[in-house]
C-alpha cells in the first residue's frame, strides 16, 4: 500500500468519525442528557 493511499484512507476514516460524533451529539435521544449536563454547574451549592 502506498503511503499517500494510506494517508487518504486515514483522512476519510477520521472525517467519518467526526461526522458520526456530530450526528450522535445532535440526535434527539441525547438532547435531554446534554441539557441536564449543561445545567450541572448551576445546581451545586
Protein Blocks (a to p, Z undefined) as FASTA:
>chain_A
ZZklmmmmmmmmmmmmmmmmmmmmmpmklmmmmmmmmmmmmmpZZ
